[in-house]
Amino acid sequence: MAIIRRNPDDKFCLPGDAKKEVLIHVDCASHSYPDGSVGIHNMCFSVMKNEVVTLCGPNGSGKSTLIEHLNGLLVPSVGEITVKGKSLLTTKKAELWKEVGVVFQRSDDQLFAPTVIDDVMFGPLNLGMPQEEARSAALEALEAVGAQGLIQKLPNHLSGGQKRLVSIAGILAMRPGVIALDEPTSDLDPVHAEMIEHLIVGLKQRYGISIVIATHDMDFAARISDRICLVRNGMVFAEGSPSEVFYDPPLIAEAGLKLPHIARFYLEWCTANGVRPSGAPLTITDLFTLLKQDAHRMQG
């Protein structure tokens, strides 16, 4: 896909990929907070079936506000949001939460029950699942995120990484089609951050769940995403594949971000050796493969 750019004065949203099923569509939505600050403005955004789409932008760009609109935690003052073709404004909250789950940046905002199993069961019970079905869904979700050993633990006594896993399990237990995660690896040690990254990929592959991620970690976004949406001043102003977006330095600078380390290293290596980039590596494995090919090309 080519990079798609959008002017803030556009009065309509460009159509999405006609070949893919649209699960969520945000159509020129705006929202301001009570103090007058703008959360999102003329926002156009879509989530397709079976994709990982990442919102990339600096703090205050509107990523978190958009996340909270996806399942009705916030509603737009202007514009429209539809989930599986149904308007956010006319759909009951419980129905929305069955379709879209949100994992907050601060896990403590999501964990409140006496034990982990109680916490993960809360969502399914709130959606009307019988007790035994809710417990079964909770156990399955905890196993899926690798947290089955925490069942009787007190949430307050968990580490930051464990809290994040339990928070995701609580959403997964409600069996949504879309899970949105706000800064899912922030403040985590490298081991738990890697666990979360593998988990996100697994949710898509194992369950067919579409994932929305809000982050300013470009290395994480480059490795995990199918599509990148750059957010600035409350709107998505450009989007494209990771290889297109992250190998466009002026575009990344315009977004107020920095290139992922691998992209920056490869571009600087090409400049230092006087060769044109022959690819767009985003992982260490791809980088090493391309460097070997380029070195052989230079020798030849």
Secondary structure, DSSP 4 states (H G I P E B T S, - for coil): ---EE--TT-SSPPP--TTS-EEEEEEEEEEE-TTS-EEEEEEEEEEETT-EEEEE--TTSSHHHHHHHTTTSS--SEEEEEETTEETTTS-HHHHHHHEEEE-SSGGGT--SSSHHHHHHHHHHHTT--HHHHHHHHHHHHHHTT-GGGTTS-GGGS-HHHHHHHHHHHHHTT--SEEEEESTTTT--HHHHHHHHHHHHHHHHHH--EEEEEES-HHHHHHH-SEEEEEETTEEEEEE-HHHHTT-HHHHHHTT----HHHHHHHHHHHHHT--------SHHHHHHHHHHHHHHHH-
